């Protein structure tokens, strides 16, 4: 596709190419949406502009740039990495191949935090720790909803710390900070009212690692030892040392790991242990409350 092609024509041809490439697993609309997002990115316009000016011709430079992005998408590269951005909890997050792409299912965790706040099971003013923060999505979403809290996002990878810091500064949540830490390593002597995490939880032999977007995501943020349970088990076993009495631990995990995670929480002494389902109805977040005196 080259110059002297209209917006409508380019979108139609791009949609057909994306459908043929198999990036249309959910609906016909997904291929068109991908095409629209690529073009709005290059034109620096919104989708309404595409509908309003559908007969407007693209310049050769615009065509060249958007065709290059389309080629990346046709090769299977995640749209979020191509565009450098993904929305989470209605907030725009810069993303990069050094971190996981924030997913809508993880918003289930944020909803649980808000339920705890509404039920006064966590204090009106408190502190939260997000372990393995990646882009900072969980930490900053919580910061947006609990402005009277102090939120800390921690990640072991320097690239993730840098990216999450950029997102924190761009979003302007002054009640959040991003630091480098190997899980709890940097928090000796500190305690929190809430600990949350979306740690690596995929088995290294899982065939899904060779499918879809995860092919392009960092394996260090996806894969854990002991059939995906090692990091979850570590976070749970160490959490009591870093939680205030009445504090909560909420963890994202694979849908087949819910029973094992809840069992670990119970064995460790957590109470009110339960699980929440994601948008697809799969058990995705497990958590419990810590009280040192039972």
C-alpha positions as CSV (number, residue, x, y, z in Angstrom):
1,X,0.0,0.0,0.0
2,X,1.5,3.3,-1.1
3,X,0.6,7.0,-1.4
4,X,-2.5,8.3,-3.1
5,X,-4.6,5.9,-1.1
6,X,-7.4,7.2,1.1
7,X,-7.8,6.5,4.8
8,X,-10.8,4.3,4.1
9,X,-8.9,2.3,1.5
10,X,-5.9,1.8,3.7
11,X,-8.0,0.6,6.6
12,X,-9.9,-1.9,4.4
13,X,-6.8,-3.4,2.9
14,X,-5.0,-3.5,6.3
15,X,-8.1,-5.2,7.9
16,X,-8.0,-7.9,5.2
17,X,-4.3,-8.5,5.6
18,X,-4.7,-8.8,9.4
19,X,-7.6,-11.2,9.1
20,X,-5.6,-13.3,6.7
21,X,-2.7,-13.3,9.1
22,X,-4.9,-14.7,11.8
23,X,-5.0,-11.7,14.2
24,X,-8.8,-12.0,14.2
25,X,-9.4,-14.7,16.7
26,X,-12.2,-12.9,18.6
27,X,-14.2,-11.0,16.0
28,X,-14.1,-9.2,12.6
29,X,-13.9,-6.0,14.5
30,X,-10.5,-6.8,16.1
31,X,-8.6,-6.7,12.9
32,X,-10.2,-3.3,12.0
33,X,-9.5,-1.9,15.4
34,X,-5.9,-2.9,15.1
35,X,-5.7,-1.1,11.8
36,X,-7.4,2.0,13.1
37,X,-5.1,2.2,16.1
38,X,-2.0,1.9,13.9
39,X,-3.3,4.7,11.7
40,X,-4.4,7.0,14.5
41,X,-0.9,6.6,16.0
42,X,0.8,7.7,12.8
43,X,-1.7,10.5,12.1
44,X,-1.7,11.6,15.8
45,X,-5.5,11.8,15.6
46,X,-8.4,9.9,17.3
47,X,-10.7,7.3,15.7
48,X,-13.4,9.9,15.1
49,X,-11.0,11.6,12.7
50,X,-10.8,8.4,10.6
51,X,-14.6,8.3,10.2
52,X,-14.8,12.0,9.4
53,X,-12.0,12.1,6.9
54,X,-12.2,8.7,5.4
55,X,-11.7,9.9,1.8
56,X,-8.6,12.0,2.8
57,X,-5.5,10.8,1.0
58,X,-2.5,9.6,3.0
59,X,0.9,11.1,2.2
60,X,3.8,8.9,1.1
61,X,5.5,9.4,4.4
62,X,2.3,8.5,6.4
63,X,1.9,5.4,4.2
64,X,5.5,4.4,4.7
65,X,5.3,4.7,8.5
66,X,1.9,3.0,9.0
67,X,2.9,0.2,6.6
68,X,6.0,-0.4,8.6
69,X,3.9,-0.7,11.8
70,X,1.4,-2.9,10.0
71,X,4.2,-5.3,9.0
72,X,5.2,-5.6,12.7
73,X,1.6,-6.4,13.6
74,X,1.4,-9.0,10.8
75,X,4.4,-10.7,12.2
76,X,2.6,-11.1,15.5
77,X,4.2,-8.3,17.5
78,X,1.8,-7.1,20.2
79,X,0.0,-3.9,19.4
80,X,0.9,-2.4,22.8
81,X,4.7,-2.7,22.0
82,X,4.2,-1.3,18.5
83,X,2.3,1.7,19.9
84,X,4.4,2.0,23.1
85,X,1.2,2.3,25.2
86,X,-1.6,0.3,26.8
87,X,-4.6,1.5,28.8
88,X,-5.1,0.0,32.2
89,X,-7.8,1.1,34.7
90,X,-8.6,3.9,32.3
91,X,-5.0,5.2,32.7
92,X,-2.5,5.4,29.8
93,X,0.7,3.4,30.5
94,X,3.9,3.5,28.4
95,X,5.0,-0.1,27.7
96,X,8.2,-1.7,26.4
97,X,9.4,-5.2,25.6
98,X,11.2,-5.2,29.0
99,X,7.9,-5.5,30.8
100,X,4.6,-7.4,30.7
101,X,1.7,-5.8,28.9
102,X,-1.0,-4.8,31.4
103,X,-4.1,-6.9,30.9
104,X,-7.7,-6.2,31.7
105,X,-8.0,-9.4,33.8
106,X,-5.6,-7.8,36.3
107,X,-8.1,-5.1,37.0
108,X,-9.9,-7.7,39.1
109,X,-7.2,-7.1,41.7
110,X,-7.8,-3.4,41.8
111,X,-11.6,-4.0,42.2
112,X,-10.8,-6.2,45.2
113,X,-8.7,-3.5,46.8
114,X,-11.6,-1.0,46.4
115,X,-14.0,-3.5,47.9
116,X,-11.6,-3.8,50.9
117,X,-11.6,0.0,51.2
118,X,-15.4,0.2,50.9
119,X,-15.8,-2.5,53.6
120,X,-13.3,-0.7,55.8
121,X,-11.1,-3.8,56.0
122,X,-8.1,-1.6,55.2
123,X,-7.5,1.8,56.8
124,X,-8.5,5.1,55.2
125,X,-4.9,6.1,55.2
126,X,-2.4,3.3,54.7
127,X,0.5,1.9,52.8
128,X,0.7,-0.6,50.0
129,X,3.5,-2.6,48.3
130,X,3.3,-3.8,44.7
131,X,5.9,-6.5,44.1
132,X,7.1,-7.0,40.5
133,X,5.5,-3.8,39.5
134,X,6.6,-3.9,35.8
135,X,5.0,-0.9,34.1
136,X,3.7,0.2,37.5
137,X,0.1,-0.5,36.4
138,X,-1.1,-2.0,39.6
139,X,0.7,0.4,41.9
140,X,-0.4,3.5,40.0
141,X,-4.0,2.3,39.6
142,X,-4.2,1.8,43.4
143,X,-2.5,5.2,43.9
144,X,-5.2,6.8,41.7
145,X,-8.0,5.3,43.8
146,X,-6.5,5.7,47.2
147,X,-4.9,9.2,47.2
148,X,-4.5,9.2,51.0
149,X,-2.3,6.1,50.8
150,X,1.4,5.7,50.2
151,X,2.1,3.2,47.4
152,X,5.4,1.6,46.6
153,X,6.0,-0.3,43.4
154,X,9.1,-2.5,43.4
155,X,10.8,-4.5,40.6
156,X,14.1,-6.3,40.3
157,X,14.7,-5.3,36.7
158,X,16.3,-1.8,36.2
159,X,14.4,-1.4,32.9
160,X,11.1,-2.0,34.6
161,X,12.0,0.4,37.4
162,X,12.9,3.1,34.8
163,X,9.7,2.6,32.8
164,X,7.4,2.5,35.9
165,X,9.1,5.7,37.1
166,X,8.3,7.4,33.8
167,X,4.7,6.3,34.1
168,X,4.5,7.6,37.7
169,X,5.9,10.9,36.7
170,X,3.6,11.2,33.6
171,X,0.5,10.4,35.6
172,X,1.6,12.6,38.5
173,X,0.6,10.5,41.4
174,X,2.8,11.9,44.2
175,X,1.6,9.3,46.6
176,X,3.5,6.6,44.7
177,X,7.2,5.8,44.5
178,X,9.0,3.2,42.4
179,X,12.2,1.5,43.6
180,X,14.4,-1.5,42.7
181,X,14.1,-4.5,44.9
182,X,14.5,-8.3,44.6
183,X,11.0,-9.0,46.0
184,X,11.1,-8.0,49.7
185,X,14.9,-7.4,49.8
186,X,14.8,-3.6,50.1
187,X,12.1,-3.5,52.8
188,X,13.8,-4.9,55.9
189,X,12.0,-3.6,59.0
190,X,9.1,-2.1,57.0
191,X,5.5,-3.1,57.1
192,X,2.5,-2.4,54.9
193,X,-1.3,-2.5,55.2
194,X,-1.6,-4.2,51.8
195,X,0.7,-6.2,49.6
196,X,-0.2,-7.0,46.0
197,X,1.6,-8.8,43.2
198,X,1.2,-10.2,39.7
199,X,4.4,-12.3,39.8
200,X,5.7,-14.8,37.2
201,X,3.5,-17.9,37.5
202,X,3.8,-19.8,34.2
203,X,5.4,-23.2,34.0
204,X,8.5,-23.1,31.7
205,X,7.1,-26.0,29.7
206,X,3.7,-24.3,29.1
207,X,2.9,-24.4,25.3
208,X,1.2,-21.0,25.6
209,X,4.6,-19.4,25.8
210,X,4.9,-20.0,22.1
211,X,1.6,-18.4,21.3
212,X,0.2,-14.9,20.9
213,X,1.6,-11.8,22.6
214,X,3.6,-13.7,25.3
215,X,6.1,-14.8,22.6
216,X,7.4,-11.2,22.7
217,X,7.1,-10.6,26.4
218,X,10.1,-11.1,28.8
219,X,10.3,-14.7,30.0
220,X,11.7,-13.5,33.4
221,X,8.3,-11.8,34.0
222,X,6.3,-14.9,33.0
223,X,8.0,-18.1,34.0
224,X,8.6,-19.4,37.6
225,X,10.2,-22.6,38.9
226,X,8.2,-25.4,40.5
227,X,5.6,-25.5,37.8
228,X,5.1,-21.7,38.1
229,X,4.5,-21.7,41.8
230,X,8.0,-20.7,43.2
231,X,7.5,-16.9,43.2
232,X,4.0,-17.2,44.5
233,X,5.1,-19.4,47.3
234,X,8.0,-17.1,48.2
235,X,5.8,-14.0,48.4
236,X,3.3,-15.8,50.6
237,X,5.8,-17.3,53.0
238,X,7.6,-14.0,53.5
239,X,4.5,-11.7,53.6
240,X,3.7,-11.9,57.3
241,X,7.0,-10.3,58.1
242,X,6.0,-7.2,56.0
243,X,2.3,-6.9,56.8
244,X,0.7,-5.0,59.6
245,X,-1.9,-6.8,61.7
246,X,-5.1,-6.9,59.6
247,X,-3.1,-6.3,56.4
248,X,-4.1,-8.1,53.2
249,X,-2.1,-10.0,50.6
250,X,-3.6,-10.2,47.1
251,X,-2.0,-12.3,44.3
252,X,-2.6,-12.9,40.6
253,X,-2.0,-16.4,39.4
254,X,-2.9,-18.9,36.7
255,X,-6.5,-20.1,36.7
256,X,-5.3,-23.7,37.5
257,X,-3.3,-22.5,40.5
258,X,-6.1,-21.0,42.6
259,X,-6.5,-24.0,44.9
260,X,-2.8,-24.3,45.5
261,X,-2.4,-20.6,46.2
262,X,-5.3,-20.6,48.6
263,X,-3.9,-23.7,50.3
264,X,-0.5,-21.9,50.8
265,X,-2.2,-18.8,52.2
266,X,-4.1,-20.9,54.7
267,X,-1.1,-23.0,55.7
268,X,0.8,-19.7,56.3
269,X,-1.9,-18.5,58.7
270,X,-3.9,-16.1,56.5
271,X,-7.6,-15.9,57.3
272,X,-10.6,-14.8,55.1
273,X,-8.8,-16.6,52.2
274,X,-10.8,-16.4,49.0
275,X,-10.5,-16.2,45.3
276,X,-11.9,-13.7,42.7
277,X,-12.7,-14.5,39.1
278,X,-11.4,-12.5,36.1
279,X,-13.5,-11.2,33.1
280,X,-13.5,-14.7,31.6
281,X,-14.9,-16.3,34.7
282,X,-11.6,-17.9,35.6
283,X,-10.2,-17.9,39.2
284,X,-7.4,-15.3,38.8
285,X,-6.8,-13.4,42.1
286,X,-6.4,-15.1,45.6
287,X,-5.9,-13.3,48.9
288,X,-6.2,-13.3,52.6
289,X,-5.9,-11.2,55.7
290,X,-3.0,-11.5,58.2
291,X,-3.4,-11.3,61.9
292,X,-0.4,-12.2,64.1
293,X,-2.7,-13.1,67.0
294,X,-5.3,-15.7,66.1
